[in-house]
């Protein structure tokens, strides 16, 4: 995958907020992915005792329900944990992992938020701007906005509102299981984002591309820990 360089990453939290605000106007929250088949999923795992992280990316074939590619890279944690600024910790290593993908990808699914973010530009939106393809955020917890729980059945959803705008959805991915928080990242609308997530479900709470990416980075983390002896 091709990656665009939009700014430097070695910045302070205050500078990071300014970068988000400058990029926000370029985020496009409309559109859908037609004839969906190839979805990239990405996730990050952190070393328990060192300032290191592993970024992983997989390509999931929605029709065949198999992983076509899997790539992971190791990086250094160069930015502090600040709510709302996750992009500056994780996007660099995720972009490196995603850049290794050689096959076709129609949309990227990331463990995090897109428009449902205090400044409207979560990690899914930030990734989308660098990749210039549709991106969707699917998180296990809420970050911003007001919402109510959806009905108990798979596929039922409620809306997330932020500053009077509908920015995401609380989606039930299994009957009577805790919902996930879906929001469009870039070059896709809310309905399109929901369709992507629903198309990637495989009987678990988390969409399959994200589950595969999570398993990949956790396995890579164990290998790194075994190799380093810590």
Backbone as CSV, one residue per row, in Angstrom:
resi,resn,N_x,N_y,N_z,CA_x,CA_y,CA_z,C_x,C_y,C_z
1,UNK,0.836,-1.197,0.000,0.000,0.000,0.000,0.871,1.247,0.000
2,UNK,0.424,2.265,-0.704,1.151,3.525,-0.748,0.784,4.386,0.461
3,UNK,1.771,5.059,1.016,1.576,5.896,2.196,2.014,7.320,1.886
4,UNK,1.158,8.289,2.201,1.488,9.700,2.014,2.074,10.264,3.308
5,UNK,3.100,11.084,3.169,3.679,11.760,4.327,3.040,13.138,4.451
6,UNK,2.314,13.364,5.529,1.571,14.612,5.704,2.197,15.550,6.730
7,UNK,3.002,15.011,7.647,3.585,15.832,8.706,4.637,15.010,9.434
8,UNK,5.393,15.657,10.298,6.353,14.935,11.124,5.630,14.350,12.338
9,UNK,6.234,13.337,12.960,5.621,12.674,14.104,6.281,13.050,15.426
10,UNK,7.475,13.579,15.372,8.198,13.947,16.590,7.717,15.319,17.067
11,UNK,6.573,15.313,17.745,5.933,16.562,18.168,5.482,16.449,19.619
12,UNK,5.158,17.575,20.207,4.604,17.616,21.559,3.095,17.397,21.497
13,UNK,2.453,17.063,22.624,0.992,16.929,22.614,0.278,18.180,22.104
14,UNK,0.763,19.350,22.469,0.125,20.585,21.988,0.250,20.698,20.468
15,UNK,1.424,20.381,19.940,1.620,20.414,18.491,0.762,19.357,17.807
16,UNK,0.584,18.202,18.469,-0.246,17.137,17.906,-1.692,17.599,17.743
17,UNK,-2.201,18.311,18.737,-3.564,18.849,18.640,-3.669,19.812,17.468
18,UNK,-2.680,20.654,17.277,-2.696,21.595,16.153,-2.679,20.850,14.824
19,UNK,-1.918,19.743,14.757,-1.886,18.945,13.527,-3.261,18.347,13.259
20,UNK,-3.893,17.802,14.294,-5.241,17.261,14.111,-6.191,18.328,13.585
21,UNK,-6.131,19.495,14.166,-7.041,20.566,13.746,-6.774,21.004,12.313
22,UNK,-5.511,20.969,11.906,-5.183,21.370,10.533,-5.588,20.314,9.515
23,UNK,-5.609,19.042,9.934,-5.959,17.952,9.019,-7.460,17.693,8.951
24,UNK,-8.182,18.107,9.976,-9.599,17.753,10.100,-10.421,18.151,8.879
25,UNK,-10.117,19.268,8.278,-10.881,19.728,7.120,-10.748,18.839,5.904
26,UNK,-9.724,17.996,5.869,-9.533,17.099,4.735,-10.234,15.768,4.865
27,UNK,-10.836,15.512,6.031,-11.528,14.240,6.254,-12.861,14.234,5.507
28,UNK,-13.104,13.192,4.725,-14.346,13.040,3.958,-15.195,11.942,4.581
29,UNK,-16.376,12.301,5.052,-17.256,11.343,5.720,-18.460,11.041,4.846
30,UNK,-18.199,10.539,3.668,-19.276,10.128,2.765,-18.746,9.037,1.836
31,UNK,-19.715,8.292,1.271,-19.345,7.234,0.350,-19.529,5.855,0.960
32,UNK,-19.278,4.854,0.155,-19.394,3.458,0.575,-18.450,2.626,-0.275
33,UNK,-18.195,1.412,0.175,-17.347,0.482,-0.572,-18.258,-0.487,-1.310
34,UNK,-18.175,-0.493,-2.620,-19.019,-1.382,-3.415,-18.325,-2.717,-3.647
35,UNK,-19.123,-3.771,-3.722,-18.607,-5.125,-3.969,-17.459,-5.437,-3.015
36,UNK,-17.723,-5.279,-1.736,-16.687,-5.443,-0.724,-16.119,-6.858,-0.715
37,UNK,-14.796,-6.943,-0.749,-14.137,-8.248,-0.652,-12.849,-8.198,0.178
38,UNK,-11.978,-7.201,-0.059,-10.664,-7.191,0.591,-10.595,-6.093,1.643
39,UNK,-10.495,-6.508,2.893,-10.477,-5.584,4.027,-9.172,-5.758,4.789
40,UNK,-8.475,-4.664,5.022,-7.290,-4.711,5.878,-7.712,-4.426,7.310
41,UNK,-7.188,-5.207,8.228,-7.398,-4.966,9.648,-6.068,-4.671,10.304
42,UNK,-6.024,-3.741,11.247,-4.747,-3.425,11.888,-4.925,-3.204,13.384
43,UNK,-3.872,-3.539,14.115,-3.909,-3.434,15.572,-2.481,-3.263,16.082
44,UNK,-2.364,-2.920,17.361,-1.068,-2.668,17.990,-1.001,-3.403,19.319
45,UNK,0.180,-3.909,19.646,0.440,-4.502,20.959,1.665,-3.827,21.556
46,UNK,1.646,-3.647,22.869,2.735,-2.961,23.562,3.569,-3.943,24.375
47,UNK,4.884,-3.717,24.407,5.756,-4.518,25.254,5.443,-4.189,26.711
48,UNK,5.377,-5.189,27.594,4.962,-4.929,28.976,5.955,-4.120,29.806
49,UNK,7.238,-4.114,29.434,8.226,-3.446,30.285,9.170,-2.498,29.548
50,UNK,9.109,-2.468,28.229,9.977,-1.577,27.462,9.127,-0.651,26.593
51,UNK,9.658,0.519,26.229,8.893,1.450,25.381,8.898,1.020,23.920
52,UNK,8.309,-0.132,23.667,8.246,-0.703,22.325,6.818,-1.124,22.012
53,UNK,6.495,-1.141,20.757,5.186,-1.602,20.319,5.314,-2.339,18.996
54,UNK,4.324,-3.154,18.711,4.279,-3.924,17.471,3.003,-3.561,16.734
55,UNK,3.150,-3.189,15.484,1.999,-2.892,14.639,1.785,-4.013,13.648
56,UNK,0.553,-4.438,13.507,0.248,-5.528,12.586,-0.866,-5.169,11.632
57,UNK,-0.797,-5.742,10.439,-1.837,-5.525,9.428,-2.091,-6.829,8.696
58,UNK,-3.348,-7.149,8.502,-3.740,-8.335,7.745,-4.687,-7.917,6.629
59,UNK,-4.771,-8.752,5.619,-5.772,-8.571,4.561,-6.737,-9.736,4.653
60,UNK,-8.013,-9.416,4.855,-9.055,-10.418,5.037,-9.919,-10.487,3.789
61,UNK,-10.109,-11.695,3.273,-10.993,-11.925,2.132,-12.392,-12.193,2.670
62,UNK,-13.297,-11.250,2.466,-14.644,-11.349,3.020,-15.405,-12.535,2.444
63,UNK,-15.188,-12.856,1.166,-15.917,-13.948,0.532,-15.387,-15.309,0.956
64,UNK,-14.052,-15.464,0.930,-13.462,-16.754,1.283,-13.275,-16.933,2.785
65,UNK,-13.360,-15.814,3.523,-13.192,-15.825,4.981,-11.824,-16.379,5.380
66,UNK,-10.792,-15.858,4.728,-9.421,-16.258,5.024,-8.520,-15.021,5.037
67,UNK,-7.389,-15.162,5.705,-6.373,-14.112,5.701,-5.440,-14.321,4.521
68,UNK,-5.303,-13.311,3.686,-4.465,-13.403,2.493,-3.045,-12.919,2.751
69,UNK,-2.891,-11.930,3.606,-1.574,-11.394,3.942,-1.548,-11.039,5.423
70,UNK,-0.353,-11.109,6.005,-0.170,-10.711,7.402,1.240,-10.152,7.566
71,UNK,1.337,-8.945,8.105,2.630,-8.285,8.263,2.695,-7.608,9.635
72,UNK,3.843,-7.675,10.263,4.022,-6.946,11.513,5.404,-6.321,11.569
73,UNK,5.497,-5.213,12.280,6.763,-4.503,12.451,6.861,-4.029,13.901
74,UNK,8.088,-3.872,14.351,8.337,-3.393,15.712,8.785,-1.938,15.674
75,UNK,8.349,-1.167,16.633,8.746,0.229,16.702,8.917,0.689,18.133
76,UNK,9.344,1.911,18.300,9.513,2.513,19.617,8.321,3.409,19.943
77,UNK,7.957,3.415,21.215,6.918,4.336,21.679,7.567,5.708,21.839
78,UNK,7.190,6.648,21.002,7.821,7.967,20.992,6.879,9.086,21.437
79,UNK,5.664,8.723,21.815,4.686,9.753,22.184,3.969,9.290,23.444
80,UNK,3.701,10.168,24.397,3.034,9.767,25.640,1.580,9.368,25.400
81,UNK,1.039,8.651,26.375,-0.379,8.311,26.281,-1.206,9.541,26.660
82,UNK,-1.935,10.047,25.689,-2.826,11.191,25.899,-4.158,10.849,25.237
83,UNK,-5.261,10.792,25.987,-6.557,10.502,25.365,-6.843,11.457,24.210
84,UNK,-7.261,10.892,23.084,-7.556,11.696,21.905,-6.383,11.878,20.972
85,UNK,-5.174,11.443,21.408,-3.979,11.588,20.573,-3.322,10.235,20.298
86,UNK,-4.122,9.184,20.295,-3.602,7.834,20.057,-2.872,7.727,18.723
87,UNK,-3.307,8.488,17.741,-2.686,8.437,16.413,-1.180,8.633,16.483
88,UNK,-0.730,9.523,17.363,0.680,9.883,17.392,1.538,8.822,18.079
89,UNK,0.906,7.871,18.742,1.616,6.713,19.281,1.619,5.556,18.287
90,UNK,0.487,5.346,17.607,0.295,4.097,16.877,0.310,4.202,15.358
91,UNK,-0.065,5.333,14.793,-0.151,5.424,13.332,1.190,5.181,12.642
92,UNK,2.325,5.700,13.147,3.583,5.446,12.434,3.885,3.965,12.235
93,UNK,3.732,3.157,13.283,4.040,1.733,13.144,2.969,1.019,12.317
94,UNK,1.725,1.474,12.396,0.669,0.875,11.575,0.886,1.184,10.097
95,UNK,1.313,2.399,9.795,1.584,2.748,8.397,2.721,1.898,7.840
96,UNK,3.720,1.633,8.671,4.830,0.795,8.210,4.356,-0.625,7.917
97,UNK,3.505,-1.164,8.792,2.969,-2.509,8.556,2.071,-2.529,7.325
98,UNK,1.201,-1.547,7.189,0.291,-1.487,6.047,1.040,-1.293,4.737
99,UNK,2.168,-0.596,4.780,2.937,-0.355,3.551,3.504,-1.639,2.964
100,UNK,3.549,-2.698,3.762,4.085,-3.975,3.285,3.049,-4.811,2.536
101,UNK,1.800,-4.394,2.586,0.750,-5.118,1.870,0.937,-4.938,0.368
102,UNK,0.890,-6.042,-0.360,1.099,-6.006,-1.806,-0.195,-6.220,-2.596
103,UNK,-1.180,-6.844,-1.984,-2.429,-7.121,-2.680,-3.414,-5.971,-2.596
104,UNK,-4.601,-6.196,-3.125,-5.639,-5.164,-3.176,-6.314,-5.012,-1.819
105,UNK,-6.556,-3.779,-1.432,-7.299,-3.451,-0.214,-8.327,-2.382,-0.558
106,UNK,-9.588,-2.618,-0.195,-10.651,-1.654,-0.477,-10.952,-0.735,0.695
107,UNK,-10.693,-1.222,1.904,-10.993,-0.443,3.097,-10.113,-0.965,4.229
108,UNK,-9.760,-0.052,5.134,-8.958,-0.421,6.301,-9.820,-0.293,7.553
109,UNK,-9.816,-1.342,8.361,-10.555,-1.388,9.617,-9.540,-1.311,10.753
110,UNK,-9.729,-0.360,11.652,-8.748,-0.145,12.718,-9.421,-0.176,14.084
111,UNK,-8.697,-0.714,15.063,-9.188,-0.759,16.435,-9.064,0.641,17.031
112,UNK,-10.121,1.408,16.933,-10.114,2.788,17.404,-11.293,3.543,16.822
113,UNK,-11.224,4.851,16.885,-12.333,5.693,16.451,-11.969,6.524,15.228
114,UNK,-13.004,6.977,14.533,-12.840,7.890,13.413,-13.458,9.227,13.768
115,UNK,-14.670,9.463,13.257,-15.357,10.731,13.517,-15.834,10.861,14.955
116,UNK,-16.017,9.750,15.659,-16.476,9.784,17.052,-15.292,10.075,17.978
117,UNK,-14.772,11.272,17.848,-13.535,11.697,18.501,-13.716,13.150,18.929
118,UNK,-13.134,13.568,20.039,-13.363,14.944,20.513,-13.110,16.024,19.474
119,UNK,-12.140,15.803,18.586,-11.854,16.786,17.533,-12.249,16.282,16.155
120,UNK,-12.985,15.169,16.116,-13.494,14.659,14.849,-12.463,14.006,13.963
121,UNK,-11.299,13.649,14.522,-10.257,13.037,13.706,-9.498,12.009,14.547
122,UNK,-10.146,10.866,14.753,-9.528,9.784,15.491,-8.514,9.033,14.649
123,UNK,-8.005,7.938,15.199,-6.944,7.192,14.533,-7.378,6.665,13.172
124,UNK,-8.646,6.279,13.023,-9.115,5.787,11.719,-9.085,6.898,10.675
125,UNK,-9.461,8.107,11.065,-9.422,9.241,10.136,-7.986,9.606,9.785
126,UNK,-7.126,9.614,10.779,-5.723,9.966,10.565,-5.063,8.970,9.610
127,UNK,-5.311,7.681,9.836,-4.792,6.654,8.928,-5.312,6.865,7.514
128,UNK,-6.602,7.148,7.407,-7.212,7.322,6.094,-6.592,8.449,5.296
129,UNK,-6.252,9.535,5.964,-5.630,10.657,5.269,-4.251,10.281,4.732
130,UNK,-3.506,9.491,5.488,-2.179,9.070,5.038,-2.254,8.019,3.927
131,UNK,-3.309,7.208,3.938,-3.445,6.133,2.951,-4.287,6.534,1.749
132,UNK,-5.146,7.531,1.932,-6.055,8.005,0.885,-6.975,6.902,0.379
133,UNK,-7.454,6.062,1.302,-8.471,5.063,0.979,-9.494,5.053,2.117
134,UNK,-10.662,4.421,1.922,-11.654,4.373,2.987,-11.124,3.687,4.246
135,UNK,-11.454,4.263,5.388,-11.076,3.683,6.676,-12.265,3.733,7.625
136,UNK,-12.312,2.745,8.522,-13.410,2.633,9.479,-12.825,2.351,10.858
137,UNK,-13.322,3.050,11.863,-12.933,2.780,13.234,-13.944,1.871,13.903
138,UNK,-13.447,0.874,14.620,-14.313,-0.045,15.363,-13.648,-0.282,16.715
139,UNK,-14.202,0.311,17.759,-13.580,0.284,19.081,-14.432,-0.487,20.079
140,UNK,-13.767,-0.976,21.113,-14.472,-1.724,22.149,-15.078,-0.809,23.207
141,UNK,-14.593,0.428,23.266,-15.087,1.378,24.269,-15.368,2.734,23.630
142,UNK,-16.196,3.514,24.293,-16.550,4.844,23.803,-15.443,5.849,24.124
143,UNK,-15.279,6.838,23.264,-14.313,7.912,23.491,-14.994,9.266,23.631
144,UNK,-16.001,9.523,22.815,-16.642,10.835,22.821,-18.089,10.697,22.369
145,UNK,-18.909,11.648,22.774,-20.290,11.680,22.311,-21.286,11.093,23.293
146,UNK,-22.552,11.263,22.942,-23.654,10.734,23.745,-24.332,9.604,22.978
147,UNK,-24.718,8.570,23.691,-25.331,7.412,23.044,-26.121,6.611,24.062
148,UNK,-26.979,5.755,23.545,-27.722,4.810,24.369,-27.444,3.402,23.871
149,UNK,-27.644,2.432,24.737,-27.418,1.048,24.330,-28.423,0.634,23.262
150,UNK,-27.987,-0.129,22.262,-28.923,-0.634,21.248,-29.702,-1.826,21.786
151,UNK,-30.620,-2.338,20.974,-31.346,-3.538,21.337,-30.408,-4.722,21.504
152,UNK,-30.917,-5.834,22.040,-30.047,-6.958,22.394,-29.638,-7.861,21.238
153,UNK,-30.239,-7.685,20.070,-30.001,-8.613,18.964,-28.861,-8.161,18.051
154,UNK,-28.199,-9.136,17.465,-27.133,-8.850,16.500,-27.661,-7.957,15.370
155,UNK,-26.906,-6.924,15.043,-27.282,-6.007,13.970,-28.031,-4.780,14.437
156,UNK,-28.539,-4.797,15.669,-29.230,-3.612,16.188,-28.196,-2.555,16.580
157,UNK,-28.545,-1.292,16.373,-27.593,-0.230,16.688,-28.318,1.017,17.167
158,UNK,-27.566,1.857,17.844,-28.027,3.191,18.226,-26.968,4.172,17.756
159,UNK,-27.293,5.458,17.787,-26.391,6.448,17.211,-25.557,7.152,18.278
160,UNK,-24.372,7.562,17.868,-23.504,8.389,18.707,-23.612,9.827,18.210
161,UNK,-23.942,10.741,19.116,-24.068,12.157,18.759,-22.976,12.960,19.456
162,UNK,-22.388,13.872,18.707,-21.351,14.742,19.243,-21.584,16.150,18.707
163,UNK,-21.773,17.087,19.602,-22.056,18.474,19.208,-23.239,18.562,18.246
164,UNK,-24.258,17.736,18.513,-25.466,17.746,17.707,-25.373,17.001,16.394
165,UNK,-24.235,16.390,16.107,-24.033,15.667,14.851,-23.985,14.162,15.107
166,UNK,-24.540,13.392,14.174,-24.470,11.935,14.244,-23.103,11.502,13.706
167,UNK,-22.237,10.996,14.576,-20.853,10.716,14.181,-20.492,9.237,14.206
168,UNK,-21.354,8.397,14.744,-21.025,6.978,14.815,-22.212,6.161,15.269
169,UNK,-21.960,4.888,15.518,-23.020,3.976,15.925,-22.509,3.014,16.990
170,UNK,-23.411,2.637,17.878,-23.144,1.589,18.862,-23.805,0.335,18.315
171,UNK,-23.007,-0.629,17.908,-23.495,-1.774,17.137,-23.389,-3.068,17.930
172,UNK,-24.481,-3.816,17.954,-24.500,-5.141,18.582,-24.037,-6.156,17.533
173,UNK,-22.888,-6.781,17.770,-22.329,-7.722,16.795,-22.670,-9.174,17.096
174,UNK,-23.176,-9.430,18.305,-23.687,-10.752,18.684,-24.866,-10.541,19.613
175,UNK,-25.773,-11.490,19.629,-26.909,-11.395,20.540,-26.431,-11.274,21.985
176,UNK,-26.938,-10.255,22.670,-26.713,-10.073,24.108,-25.232,-10.056,24.501
177,UNK,-24.411,-9.553,23.608,-22.988,-9.353,23.893,-22.706,-7.858,23.816
178,UNK,-21.768,-7.377,24.605,-21.460,-5.944,24.620,-21.229,-5.419,23.202
179,UNK,-21.764,-4.254,22.887,-21.635,-3.716,21.530,-20.246,-3.147,21.271
180,UNK,-19.995,-2.803,20.018,-18.782,-2.094,19.627,-19.178,-0.701,19.144
181,UNK,-18.184,0.159,19.022,-18.419,1.555,18.653,-17.810,1.809,17.280
182,UNK,-18.671,2.047,16.309,-18.264,2.164,14.908,-18.377,3.615,14.461
183,UNK,-17.356,4.102,13.790,-17.452,5.440,13.195,-16.626,5.496,11.922
184,UNK,-17.090,6.249,10.935,-16.331,6.388,9.691,-15.033,7.135,9.940
185,UNK,-13.980,6.698,9.238,-12.699,7.371,9.379,-12.472,8.399,8.290
186,UNK,-12.453,7.933,7.038,-12.175,8.808,5.901,-12.710,8.139,4.640
187,UNK,-13.240,8.941,3.740,-13.740,8.504,2.434,-14.835,7.441,2.535
188,UNK,-15.628,7.522,3.598,-16.753,6.609,3.770,-17.741,7.268,4.734
189,UNK,-19.029,6.973,4.551,-20.048,7.503,5.438,-20.386,6.524,6.542
190,UNK,-21.274,6.937,7.442,-21.624,6.099,8.583,-22.295,4.804,8.149
191,UNK,-23.250,4.886,7.224,-23.911,3.664,6.769,-22.919,2.731,6.082
192,UNK,-22.011,3.309,5.307,-20.990,2.496,4.662,-20.077,1.831,5.669
193,UNK,-19.740,2.556,6.742,-18.890,1.992,7.790,-19.586,0.829,8.490
194,UNK,-20.870,0.993,8.785,-21.627,-0.091,9.411,-21.673,-1.321,8.511
195,UNK,-21.863,-1.107,7.222,-21.920,-2.225,6.286,-20.604,-2.989,6.265
196,UNK,-19.485,-2.269,6.326,-18.176,-2.927,6.345,-18.047,-3.816,7.578
197,UNK,-18.373,-3.269,8.738,-18.240,-4.039,9.975,-19.159,-5.253,9.963
198,UNK,-20.405,-5.069,9.567,-21.348,-6.188,9.525,-20.898,-7.265,8.548
199,UNK,-20.269,-6.868,7.452,-19.805,-7.833,6.454,-18.616,-8.643,6.947
200,UNK,-17.952,-8.147,7.982,-16.736,-8.807,8.477,-16.965,-9.627,9.742
201,UNK,-18.203,-9.751,10.177,-18.472,-10.509,11.393,-18.382,-12.002,11.134
202,UNK,-17.845,-12.713,12.122,-17.692,-14.162,11.975,-18.165,-14.925,13.185
203,UNK,-19.159,-14.393,13.895,-19.675,-15.097,15.058,-19.074,-14.635,16.376
204,UNK,-18.172,-13.664,16.318,-17.561,-13.125,17.529,-17.921,-11.650,17.677
205,UNK,-17.577,-11.086,18.824,-17.882,-9.669,19.048,-17.087,-8.775,18.109
206,UNK,-15.827,-9.106,17.877,-14.924,-8.278,17.092,-14.916,-8.738,15.635
207,UNK,-14.972,-7.835,14.665,-14.894,-8.227,13.245,-13.626,-9.030,12.966
208,UNK,-13.729,-9.984,12.055,-12.628,-10.909,11.802,-11.305,-10.236,11.425
209,UNK,-11.280,-9.211,10.566,-9.979,-8.595,10.258,-9.285,-8.032,11.495
210,UNK,-10.045,-7.440,12.408,-9.449,-6.918,13.633,-9.020,-8.041,14.559
211,UNK,-9.797,-9.089,14.619,-9.415,-10.238,15.453,-8.127,-10.864,14.938
212,UNK,-8.026,-11.035,13.618,-6.815,-11.617,13.039,-5.605,-10.716,13.285
213,UNK,-5.793,-9.411,13.170,-4.691,-8.478,13.429,-4.272,-8.526,14.895
214,UNK,-5.243,-8.640,15.784,-4.943,-8.737,17.213,-4.147,-10.004,17.517
215,UNK,-4.581,-11.128,16.970,-3.858,-12.386,17.182,-2.438,-12.292,16.638
216,UNK,-2.283,-11.629,15.502,-0.967,-11.484,14.882,-0.010,-10.710,15.787
217,UNK,-0.436,-9.549,16.284,0.486,-8.733,17.085,0.754,-9.361,18.450
218,UNK,-0.220,-10.063,19.002,0.018,-10.738,20.278,1.018,-11.879,20.103
219,UNK,0.920,-12.611,19.007,1.890,-13.674,18.725,3.277,-13.082,18.504
220,UNK,3.344,-11.989,17.749,4.634,-11.335,17.506,5.234,-10.824,18.812
221,UNK,4.401,-10.306,19.696,4.894,-9.824,20.991,5.484,-10.963,21.807
222,UNK,4.825,-12.107,21.810,5.355,-13.263,22.548,6.683,-13.719,21.968
223,UNK,6.794,-13.709,20.644,8.049,-14.097,20.004,9.167,-13.131,20.377
224,UNK,8.871,-11.846,20.380,9.871,-10.848,20.740,10.294,-10.995,22.198
225,UNK,9.344,-11.257,23.073,9.663,-11.428,24.486,10.521,-12.666,24.703
226,UNK,10.197,-13.760,23.997,10.978,-14.990,24.129,12.393,-14.792,23.601
227,UNK,12.510,-14.065,22.496,13.824,-13.848,21.884,14.706,-12.960,22.755
228,UNK,14.090,-11.941,23.364,14.864,-10.993,24.169,15.065,-11.455,25.605
229,UNK,14.293,-12.488,25.995,14.424,-13.003,27.350,13.747,-12.168,28.400
230,UNK,12.767,-11.364,27.973,12.052,-10.532,28.941,10.593,-10.427,28.554
